[in-house]
Amino acid sequence: MGDYGYSIEHILMVDIIPDPAVRSAMNEINAARRLKLASVYKGEAEKIIQVKREEDEAESESKYLGGVGVARQRQAITDGLRDNILDFSHKVEGTSGKEVMDLIMITQYFYTIKDLDNSSKNTTVFIPHGPGHVRDISEQIRNGLMEASSAQLNFG
């Protein structure tokens, strides 16, 4: 073209059509790349699912063991309470199990008030206090326990 006075410096090529074999090879390369990426994503997803499953199993086992621990703690408290009542009623003649339970409940009541005082920061708790109120609380607890046990007998 230079002979005719033209000089081509840039050409805009819009539609390149390579040989069908080259086009097929390029498509296979892209497909392989996508399959490789898909397998990586699938592996990551399976790994996440496995980790979640193991976390769920660990949490379930933790809750189960926590429940077993609480049950053992309550059993130990019950056993200790029973032993204390029996020891006290044998060592102090003329006392009944009811009197010992009343004494234990009053002691627990005072411990509860003490714990409220020690643990509360800016909270005010109004608790009726006096010998009559402690007896009322004791009777309410005892009545609740008796009603619960009679309900179990009726439905059991």
C-alpha positions as CSV (number, residue, x, y, z in Angstrom):
1,M,0.0,0.0,0.0
2,G,2.9,2.2,0.5
3,D,3.3,2.4,-3.3
4,Y,0.0,4.0,-3.6
5,G,0.6,6.6,-0.8
6,Y,-1.2,4.8,1.9
7,S,0.2,3.7,5.2
8,I,-1.8,1.4,7.5
9,E,-0.9,2.0,11.1
10,H,-3.9,0.4,13.1
11,I,-6.6,-2.0,12.2
12,L,-9.7,-2.7,14.2
13,M,-10.4,-6.4,13.9
14,V,-14.0,-7.1,15.0
15,D,-14.7,-10.7,14.1
16,I,-11.9,-13.2,14.4
17,I,-12.7,-16.7,13.4
18,P,-10.0,-19.1,14.3
19,D,-9.6,-22.6,12.8
20,P,-12.2,-25.0,14.2
21,A,-9.5,-27.2,15.8
22,V,-8.1,-24.1,17.6
23,R,-11.6,-23.1,18.7
24,S,-12.3,-26.6,20.0
25,A,-9.0,-26.7,22.0
26,M,-9.8,-23.3,23.5
27,N,-13.3,-24.5,24.6
28,E,-11.8,-27.6,26.2
29,I,-9.3,-25.5,28.1
30,N,-12.0,-23.3,29.4
31,A,-14.2,-26.2,30.3
32,A,-11.4,-27.9,32.1
33,R,-10.7,-24.7,34.0
34,R,-14.3,-24.4,35.1
35,L,-14.5,-28.1,36.1
36,K,-11.4,-27.7,38.2
37,L,-12.8,-24.6,39.9
38,A,-16.2,-26.3,40.4
39,S,-14.5,-29.3,42.1
40,V,-12.6,-26.9,44.4
41,Y,-15.8,-25.2,45.4
42,K,-17.6,-28.6,45.9
43,G,-14.7,-29.8,48.1
44,E,-14.9,-26.6,50.2
45,A,-18.6,-27.0,50.6
46,E,-18.3,-30.6,51.7
47,K,-15.6,-29.6,54.2
48,I,-17.8,-26.9,55.6
49,I,-20.7,-29.3,55.9
50,Q,-18.5,-31.8,57.7
51,V,-17.1,-29.2,60.1
52,K,-20.7,-28.0,60.9
53,R,-21.8,-31.6,61.5
54,E,-18.9,-32.2,63.9
55,E,-19.6,-28.9,65.7
56,D,-23.2,-29.9,66.1
57,E,-22.3,-33.3,67.4
58,A,-19.8,-31.7,69.8
59,E,-22.3,-29.2,71.1
60,S,-24.9,-32.0,71.5
61,E,-22.4,-34.1,73.5
62,S,-21.5,-31.0,75.6
63,K,-25.1,-30.4,76.5
64,Y,-25.6,-34.0,77.3
65,L,-22.6,-34.1,79.6
66,G,-23.7,-30.8,81.2
67,G,-27.1,-32.3,81.9
68,V,-25.4,-35.4,83.4
69,G,-23.3,-33.1,85.6
70,V,-26.3,-31.1,86.8
71,A,-28.2,-34.3,87.6
72,R,-25.2,-35.6,89.6
73,Q,-24.9,-32.3,91.4
74,R,-28.6,-32.4,92.4
75,Q,-28.3,-36.0,93.4
76,A,-25.3,-35.1,95.6
77,I,-27.2,-32.2,97.2
78,T,-30.2,-34.5,97.8
79,D,-28.0,-37.2,99.4
80,G,-26.2,-34.7,101.5
81,L,-29.5,-33.1,102.7
82,R,-30.9,-36.5,103.5
83,D,-27.8,-37.5,105.5
84,N,-27.8,-34.2,107.4
85,I,-31.5,-34.6,108.3
86,L,-30.9,-38.1,109.5
87,D,-27.8,-37.2,111.5
88,F,-29.4,-34.2,113.1
89,S,-32.6,-36.0,114.1
90,H,-30.5,-38.9,115.6
91,K,-28.1,-36.7,117.4
92,V,-30.6,-34.2,118.8
93,E,-33.3,-36.3,120.4
94,G,-36.9,-35.1,120.2
95,T,-36.5,-33.5,116.8
96,S,-38.5,-34.6,113.8
97,G,-37.5,-34.5,110.1
98,K,-40.0,-31.6,109.6
99,E,-38.3,-29.5,112.2
100,V,-34.9,-30.2,110.7
101,M,-36.2,-29.3,107.3
102,D,-37.6,-26.0,108.7
103,L,-34.3,-25.2,110.2
104,I,-32.5,-26.0,106.9
105,M,-35.0,-23.9,104.9
106,I,-34.5,-20.9,107.3
107,T,-30.7,-21.3,106.9
108,Q,-31.1,-21.4,103.1
109,Y,-33.3,-18.3,103.3
110,F,-30.7,-16.4,105.2
111,Y,-28.0,-17.5,102.7
112,T,-30.2,-16.4,99.8
113,I,-30.6,-12.9,101.4
114,K,-26.9,-12.8,102.0
115,D,-26.2,-13.7,98.3
116,L,-28.6,-11.1,97.1
117,D,-26.8,-8.5,99.2
118,N,-23.4,-9.5,97.9
119,S,-24.3,-10.0,94.3
120,S,-26.6,-7.1,93.6
121,K,-25.0,-3.8,92.6
122,N,-27.7,-1.1,92.3
123,T,-30.8,-3.2,92.5
124,T,-33.3,-3.0,95.3
125,V,-35.2,-6.1,96.2
126,F,-38.0,-6.0,98.7
127,I,-38.3,-9.2,100.6
128,P,-40.8,-9.6,103.5
129,H,-38.6,-10.5,106.4
130,G,-39.5,-11.9,109.8
131,P,-40.1,-15.2,111.5
132,G,-43.7,-15.3,110.2
133,H,-42.7,-14.7,106.7
134,V,-40.0,-17.3,106.7
135,R,-42.6,-19.8,108.0
136,D,-45.0,-18.7,105.2
137,I,-42.3,-19.3,102.6
138,S,-41.6,-22.7,104.2
139,E,-45.3,-23.6,104.1
140,Q,-45.6,-22.4,100.5
141,I,-42.7,-24.6,99.4
142,R,-43.9,-27.6,101.4
143,N,-47.5,-27.2,100.0
144,G,-46.1,-26.9,96.4
145,L,-44.1,-30.1,96.9
146,M,-47.1,-31.9,98.4
147,E,-49.4,-30.8,95.5
148,A,-46.8,-31.8,93.0
149,S,-46.4,-35.3,94.5
150,S,-50.2,-35.8,94.8
151,A,-50.6,-34.7,91.1
152,Q,-48.0,-37.3,90.1
153,L,-49.8,-40.0,92.0
154,N,-53.1,-39.0,90.4
155,F,-51.6,-39.0,86.9
156,G,-49.0,-41.7,87.4
